[in-house]
Amino acid sequence: MTTAVQLIRSDRLSDVAEYAYAATAPADARLVFLAGACPLDEQGRTVAIGDHRAQAVRCMANLETALAAAGAGLTDLLHTRVLVASSDQADLVAVWEVVRTAMGDHDVPSTLMGVTVLGYDDQLVEVEGVAAVRD
């Protein structure tokens, strides 16, 4: 299936960012709003306590599972928001590297944020997204 998402770039903005600055979807696309994917296993337990990278890996796997349930995949994402419970920029970069690797060539517009706390015990990472698919 071909994605409905079109990534937008501008030669008037820096290319230092590892993502497109905007994305669009055609009017006939169905939007999929995803809850934040958390580093939880099938029993609802937080995995990889204390490990930002490993939690990011689980978040991306859970995000892909939620997308699949909606008939979508990572290349259908219009936007992501990556939340990292840390004030250390190195932790944010470590999580971002996992997310970018998972996304491959689909450099969707993204926001990376350090936050003080997330909702589950021992949770360090959460990844939200919006996707667009054609049925």
Sequence and secondary structure as in RCSB ss.txt:
>XXXX:A:sequence
MTTAVQLIRSDRLSDVAEYAYAATAPADARLVFLAGACPLDEQGRTVAIGDHRAQAVRCMANLETALAAAGAGLT
DLLHTRVLVASSDQADLVAVWEVVRTAMGDHDVPSTLMGVTVLGYDDQLVEVEGVAAVRD
>XXXX:A:secstr
     EEE  TTS S SSS SEEE  TT EEEEEEEE SB TTS B STT HHHHHHHHHHHHHHHHHHTT  GG
GEEEEEEEEE S HHHHHHHHHHHHHHHTT    EEEEEES  SSTT  EEEEEEEEE  
